[in-house]
Amino acid sequence: MQHNIRFIDRKEELAFLEEAYRKDKSQMIVMYGRRRVGKTCLLQKFIKGKKHTYFLCTKGNEIEQIRLLSSFITESVDDVALSESPFSDWRTLFMYLHSKVADERFVLVIDEFPYLINANSAVTSIFQKYWDEFLSRTNMMLVLCGSSISMMEREVLAYKSPLYGRRTGQWKVEPMKFEDCLEFFPKKTDMEEAIKIYSITGGIPFYLTELDLRKTAVDNILENVARKGRMLYEEEEFLIREELREPLTYFSILRSISAGNTKQTRIADNIGMTPTTLPRYLSTLERLDFIEKNTPVTDYSRSKKTVYRIKDHFMNFWFSFIYPYKSYIEEGNYARFGKVLDRDLNKHISFIFEEICRDFFIKEGAMNRLPFGFTKIGMWYGHYRDQATGKRKEIEIDIVALDDDTNKIAFIECKWKSLSKKVALDILETLMNKSRSVQWNNNKRTEFFGLVAKRIEGKDALREKGFVVFDLDDFHPD
């Protein structure tokens, strides 16, 4: 579909590449990141106007790829002879580049480098050898790019990789933040609808371009995601099968987490796996940025209170709404599927809204627009003893921001709903009661309390009372 194809943001990534390009010596840059995150678009933006060769690897054999790369280089250096007789080995190709490039700044981008590694597992050793022998003494900038995070980290970035000591820089391209994604939307897009759509796509540019951002989130789900034959319908299945060797096990784990099983023991029990076996799979998913491990912001990183959540928003959406309800979609029973959306979609959005709010506070804090500063921000959860019943109950606060140097701490609740002034005050009062359970510098801390929601009646009056209050009207970019 791709209604919105244009280059947006990525200022830091472009600045990193331009800085490497300006250096008067050879450069070997490694760029990687999950599929569809925008690496190719970024690199094509960077090389525009520069003397370059861009080569997208295929799943063909090694000799075929060397010949294809030769033909692309032909166009870059205007060598008709090479087009008639392309090279079939790496040594000759690297020798040729050495002679042609010499002191001229030249960018060679090899995209989806893992396909070359699949064609020949020794290719990293080959590149290391001929980089040392030929290209390291030129003014070439070589960019190796890949979407398979596991392979790029293991075969290119790892200490044992032959290329470990040769690269001069690396950058992991991350999904975009919500604020940056707003640039994809039409100017008059309703902020609430934009958050709903972001909760489906996350910050993956390609997914945003697959939707019609003039339509509602629900319409986009029904027309462009939950429909057989649409690209996004089977996207996560392809992604997991390409990245992981035991896809069925990972499907079970991800579905379990999406269903609310966030602790190791509950995940293991839910899928029938022994608890001692599970950590290996969780570690792999965490390394791939599919899931994230959370602890209360006041705890140390090895806290026993660890919980797991799906980090990738589209993956979370897919395992919550597409994977378990494929039967409805396959048989075209959209009435039943619509009831699932009505029942559960707002709960899904509310979790994403918490992340958007945390990013909002990080930005506001960086610009000194908050009455407190903080060195750490995150969620907090724990337990308290009900005095009436004596029972141990769970308690959670959406955002806690704290500063170890000043002993300031802020407690924030995020509500994906519109609130009257009375309801907002009730929530803030409950928050103040919950904050007493947070054990952190209790005798000397300065406390702040806040609330974020879709709309808040009497927002200014609450601010006058000293509360830190925001709603969607405050989320519009400066």
C-alpha positions, -999 to 999 in steps of 0.1 A, spaced: 0 0 0 27 25 11 8 58 12 35 77 31 69 69 16 93 97 26 125 99 47 118 110 82 140 117 112 172 95 117 192 127 124 216 109 148 222 80 124 229 103 95 253 124 116 272 93 126 276 82 90 285 116 78 312 120 105 327 86 94 326 98 58 345 130 65 374 112 81 404 110 57 410 73 60 394 40 53 363 31 73 345 -1 80 311 6 94 286 -20 107 249 -12 107 223 -36 119 188 -37 132 156 -57 130 138 -61 97 117 -32 84 133 -7 108 145 15 79 182 7 75 181 6 37 162 39 34 187 54 58 217 42 38 202 53 5 196 87 19 233 88 31 249 78 -2 228 101 -23 252 125 -41 283 105 -31 303 82 -53 291 48 -43 280 13 -50 250 -1 -32 246 -39 -33 217 -58 -19 228 -94 -13 205 -122 -23 201 -159 -13 221 -169 -44 254 -187 -43 287 -169 -36 300 -167 -72 267 -154 -84 268 -126 -58 304 -117 -66 295 -113 -103 264 -93 -94 285 -70 -72 310 -66 -100 283 -55 -123 271 -28 -99 306 -15 -93 309 -13 -131 282 13 -132 298 33 -104 333 35 -120 322 36 -157 342 5 -166 326 -11 -197 353 -38 -198 343 -51 -164 307 -54 -174 317 -78 -202 338 -100 -178 327 -97 -142 349 -112 -115 341 -145 -99 364 -144 -68 369 -120 -39 406 -115 -43 403 -101 -78 374 -80 -69 392 -64 -39 423 -59 -59 403 -41 -86 386 -19 -60 421 -10 -45 433 1 -79 402 20 -89 394 37 -56 429 47 -46 427 80 -27 392 89 -39 364 88 -13 341 59 -23 313 43 -4 306 6 -8 274 -6 9 267 -43 12 232 -47 25 219 -80 40 254 -91 46 242 -123 64 231 -137 31 267 -137 20 277 -155 53 250 -181 46 265 -186 11 300 -191 26 306 -192 63 342 -181 57 333 -148 41 341 -128 72 376 -142 72 379 -134 35 368 -98 40 392 -95 69 421 -108 48 415 -86 18 405 -56 38 440 -58 55 457 -65 22 440 -40 -1 412 -18 11 425 -6 45 451 15 25 425 32 4 400 60 11 370 36 9 341 36 33 327 0 35 293 -3 52 282 -39 61 245 -39 69 222 -67 81 187 -75 95 195 -107 112 205 -93 146 217 -127 159 240 -133 129 254 -98 128 262 -99 165 277 -134 163 295 -133 130 304 -96 126 305 -78 159 315 -106 183 350 -107 198 357 -140 180 347 -126 146 376 -120 121 362 -85 115 362 -76 152 393 -55 151 387 -40 117 354 -21 121 358 15 128 322 20 141 288 3 145 253 15 149 222 -5 158 192 11 142 163 12 166 126 17 161 115 54 161 99 71 190 63 80 189 70 118 186 91 112 155 65 88 140 40 117 141 57 131 110 42 102 90 7 113 98 -14 139 80 -11 173 98 -46 173 113 -44 137 126 -61 133 160 -35 126 186 -56 98 202 -59 80 168 -22 84 162 -14 67 195 -38 39 186 -20 33 153 14 35 170 3 9 194 -1 -14 165 30 -6 144 54 7 170 82 28 155 87 6 125 86 30 94 77 2 70 46 -8 89 34 28 91 37 30 53 16 -1 49 -13 15 66 -36 43 54 -30 69 81 -61 88 70 -82 60 84 -88 49 120 -67 23 138 -96 -2 137 -102 2 100 -65 -3 94 -65 -35 114 -95 -49 96 -83 -38 61 -45 -41 63 -35 -64 91 -62 -89 100 -68 -100 65 -55 -130 46 -31 -120 18 -20 -87 34 17 -84 40 13 -77 77 -9 -106 83 20 -131 83 48 -107 90 58 -119 125 56 -155 115 82 -149 87 103 -128 110 105 -154 137 111 -183 113 139 -164 96 156 -153 129 152 -184 152 159 -221 149 130 -234 170 102 -212 159 74 -232 175 89 -229 210 93 -192 206 58 -188 193 45 -204 225 67 -182 247 57 -150 230 20 -159 230 22 -167 267 39 -133 275 13 -114 254 -14 -131 273 -1 -116 306 23 -143 319 52 -121 327 72 -141 353 95 -170 344 76 -195 365 42 -185 350 55 -186 314 71 -221 320 39 -234 336 17 -220 309 36 -236 280 46 -268 298 83 -262 299 106 -268 328 116 -235 345 154 -243 342 151 -246 304 132 -213 298 160 -188 305 180 -197 274 150 -189 252 142 -157 271 178 -146 267 177 -150 230 144 -131 226 158 -103 248 190 -101 227 169 -97 196 148 -69 212 116 -90 209 111 -89 247 125 -68 275 133 -76 311 119 -52 337 125 -47 374 111 -20 397 130 12 391 141 13 427 156 -22 426 190 -33 413 192 -50 379 194 -86 393 163 -82 414 142 -113 419 111 -92 409 120 -95 372 91 -96 347 91 -99 309 72 -79 284 71 -80 246 91 -49 236 82 -49 199 48 -33 197 37 -49 164 48 -83 177 28 -77 209 -2 -67 188 2 -97 165 5 -123 193 -24 -107 211 -49 -103 182 -37 -121 150 -20 -153 161 -47 -166 186 -76 -156 164 -65 -167 130 -94 -190 127 -118 -161 128 -98 -143 102 -93 -173 79 -130 -180 78 -139 -143 74 -157 -141 107 -150 -104 113 -180 -101 136 -164 -124 161 -129 -108 155 -145 -73 160 -157 -83 194 -122 -93 204 -110 -58 194 -138 -42 213 -129 -62 244 -91 -60 244 -77 -33 221 -79 -5 247 -60 -26 272 -33 -32 247 -31 6 239 -30 15 275 3 -4 280 18 14 250 5 47 263 26 42 294 58 39 273 48 70 253 43 89 286 78 78 298 94 91 267 74 123 270 88 128 306 123 121 294 119 148 267 103 173 291 130 166 317 158 171 292 144 205 283 140 214 321 103 218 318 95 197 349 96 207 386 120 178 392 150 162 376 157 125 375 185 101 368 163 70 365 128 65 352 107 34 349 78 14 364 75 3 399 56 -27 414 56 -46 447 33 -57 474 16 -44 505 -3 -60 534 -40 -51 535 -46 -41 571 -83 -51 570 -78 -86 557 -42 -93 564 -37 -105 528 -7 -96 507 -17 -77 476 0 -65 445 5 -28 438 19 -10 407 28 25 397 31 33 360 60 57 362 84 65 390 112 90 383 139 95 408 172 114 414 197 98 438 216 131 441 187 154 451 165 127 467 136 139 445 110 113 434 80 116 412 50 92 410 30 93 379 -2 74 368 -11 70 331 -48 65 322 -60 58 287 -93 76 293 -108 110 297 -111 121 334 -134 145 352 -117 167 378 -131 146 406 -119 113 391 -85 128 385 -83 139 422 -93 104 433 -66 88 412 -40 112 426 -51 105 462 -48 68 455 -14 74 440 -2 92 471 -14 62 492 4 38 469 36 58 471 41 49 508 49 14 497 79 25 477 110 21 498 135 47 487 150 74 509 117 76 527 129 99 555 145 125 533 129 125 499 109 153 482 78 139 465 59 149 434 27 134 421 14 134 386 -12 121 361 -14 117 324 -46 109 305 -64 115 272 -82 145 286 -83 159 321 -110 183 332 -96 212 354 -60 205 343 -48 240 352 -65 239 386 -47 206 394 -14 222 384 -20 251 407 -24 225 435 12 213 427 3 182 407 22 174 375 -6 170 350 -6 164 313 -31 152 286 -30 147 249 -31 184 242 4 187 256 17 159 234 18 179 201 54 185 189 69 220 195 
